[in-house]
Amino acid sequence: MKKKIKIIVADPAGNITIFVKDHFDRKQYPAVAGQLLAMDSLRGEQVAFILDTPSCGRAEAKMEMCGLEFCGNGSRSFGLIKAREMGIRGKGSVNVDVSGCDEILTVEVDTD
């Protein structure tokens, strides 16, 4: 059975990250990521999953890389994605909770 999922493809520095907007259990991450990375048209190198709720009240958003590792480019891209969704125009900052990091990260963004 095929399922359509919502994704955002980001290319922060030649390291294409595919962000999955739909919720999946962590056990499903490798299978979902494998299928997305196999799609030549996306040219993805890594997959991140956007979660509904941050585990900490100080963060506006949370994401997990497929392997639950930390990724700087993924975190930067995620901050920009969330800033745009939050309606930030121009320069601003977004606090994000990302896998592989024990602290909340502040991502400085410029949506222009």
Secondary structure, 3 states (H helix, E strand, C coil): CCCCCCEEEECCCCCCEEEECCCCCHHHHHHHHHHHHCCCCCCCCEEEEEECCCCCCCCCEEEEECCCCCCHHHHHHHHHHHHHHCCCCCEEEEEEEECCCCCCEEEEEECC
